[in-house]
Amino acid sequence: FQFYASQGAAALQEPRLTNAKFTRIVMDAALVDEKLTAAKVDVTFSRVCGNNPYMSLANFRDAMVRLAAIKYPQLGRTEAVLQIFQNLATFQGQTKDVFSE
């Protein structure tokens, strides 16, 4: 979260993400697939943040729980969230180009 958070004038405030940065995190962690599409990631950002163009750390955590439920519907909520955060913790920063498939 901190790596992708907005910098500049906003750096004096709490760290936050734009929709594009949030989508980049999800794509860099290779979470996007046939179940969890880029469109669903975008909708999740909008649902969590409402009219606010920025996502706080608390919003990020909420969004990841929602994405976990979409990506791993066969798992219980706790297991799905653990799997999502394990993916985030182990990704190497290589983006899978989901749009070229």
Buried (B, 14 or more C-beta within 10 A) or exposed (E): BEEBBBEEEEEEEEBBBBBEBBBBBBBBBBBBEEEBEEEBBBEBBEEBBEEEEBBBBEBBBBBBBBBBBBBBEEBEEEEBBBBBBEBBEEBEEEEBEBEEE
